[in-house]
């Protein structure tokens, strides 16, 4: 076994300063040498700078988008009409993406327009939110997860008591666009509000829009078909401009994207045994698309089509894109939600904290989770996953209802009922990879 790498809390000189506070950098630990190559899965790597390069430029300057301490300077996207007719080069990428999302439900993105130092900056801010804020202040900003199904704010360690008796060791701070407010931030993070807002915006308007375009065309739909189910209004509506009041942002209703900075802490030896070295049990994500910013500590695994759990390797400066339940619902299983879990890191990383950045994307709240009514989907073999639910008397679900329901089920043990009810069908989906 390789020697243990240096603890991530030992950091080099800080990168930026606001007043008396210094933003310390997050130090990526060395990659593991303990996992055999055959235990990794190779994802399809997609260069997002290639599709539609002749009709839209998404490689515009992003230096003011999310990472400059001076704040966000502009939308960084082009809202011109884009041809729905892909070139042969575009079609080759579209075919590869659709094949990957039909099998594993994941791809790795490069060419997304964010430079290495910009991604590093977001990890630095994620470290700040989790490590530089006191527990007393975090308690005043706790998310109302069980009460409202809302993740906005802090989820503390130990929030969930697992069925095996162990506690969870994950804490995170979450934003929705309409909660990216100075009044909702800890004091130490308030100077960086525009950076958080800009990062949300770039993920939504630039990366997400292009990913959805590739998926739409792969399904035989119009280029912006899926985008219109994720964003209310024109492309430029809802720009998160700086120097606007909290009151203005609270009325932001263009989407409900969800940014998370999560810190995974090593569990106690007792809980290691109780949880059988599983940090986050098998699950699928709630919404349609999730962006995971790749990081170097191994632990994220995907369930392959042949039933094996395989590690996802670190792709430096890449974004891992996985599909969630809602995309599987609307495409009738043509595209698959990606079942994944987080297990204990290997021996040479086991004692280290693991920092993750996630961008969760649902459909608009009012979108009904029915199969898209389109000849192309029927030709591809789409099937409604809610057939039994409707037969038992269930009413059509909206994205908002599914978000709240599944959020409340996270970390809970399944209830056994004497007679099968519509809710059992929904719980079948939620618990399908973690009975």
HELIX and SHEET records of a PDB file:
HELIX    1   1 UNK A   37  UNK A   39  5                                   3    
HELIX    2   2 UNK A   88  UNK A  103  1                                  16    
HELIX    3   3 UNK A  116  UNK A  131  1                                  16    
HELIX    4   4 UNK A  135  UNK A  139  1                                   5    
HELIX    5   5 UNK A  145  UNK A  148  1                                   4    
HELIX    6   6 UNK A  177  UNK A  179  5                                   3    
HELIX    7   7 UNK A  182  UNK A  184  5                                   3    
HELIX    8   8 UNK A  187  UNK A  192  5                                   6    
HELIX    9   9 UNK A  193  UNK A  201  1                                   9    
HELIX   10  10 UNK A  202  UNK A  208  3                                   7    
HELIX   11  11 UNK A  209  UNK A  218  1                                  10    
HELIX   12  12 UNK A  227  UNK A  229  5                                   3    
HELIX   13  13 UNK A  246  UNK A  250  1                                   5    
HELIX   14  14 UNK A  269  UNK A  274  1                                   6    
HELIX   15  15 UNK A  325  UNK A  330  1                                   6    
HELIX   16  16 UNK A  375  UNK A  379  1                                   5    
HELIX   17  17 UNK A  387  UNK A  391  1                                   5    
HELIX   18  18 UNK A  399  UNK A  409  1                                  11    
HELIX   19  19 UNK A  422  UNK A  430  1                                   9    
SHEET    1   A 2 UNK A  16  UNK A  18  0                                        
SHEET    2   A 2 UNK A  21  UNK A  23 -1                                        
SHEET    1   B 5 UNK A  40  UNK A  41  0                                        
SHEET    2   B 5 UNK A 309  UNK A 312  1                                        
SHEET    3   B 5 UNK A 300  UNK A 303 -1                                        
SHEET    4   B 5 UNK A 340  UNK A 343 -1                                        
SHEET    5   B 5 UNK A 278  UNK A 283 -1                                        
SHEET    1   C 8 UNK A  45  UNK A  47  0                                        
SHEET    2   C 8 UNK A 106  UNK A 110  1                                        
SHEET    3   C 8 UNK A 319  UNK A 323 -1                                        
SHEET    4   C 8 UNK A 289  UNK A 293 -1                                        
SHEET    5   C 8 UNK A 354  UNK A 361 -1                                        
SHEET    6   C 8 UNK A 258  UNK A 264 -1                                        
SHEET    7   C 8 UNK A 170  UNK A 176 -1                                        
SHEET    8   C 8 UNK A 153  UNK A 155 -1                                        
END                                                                             
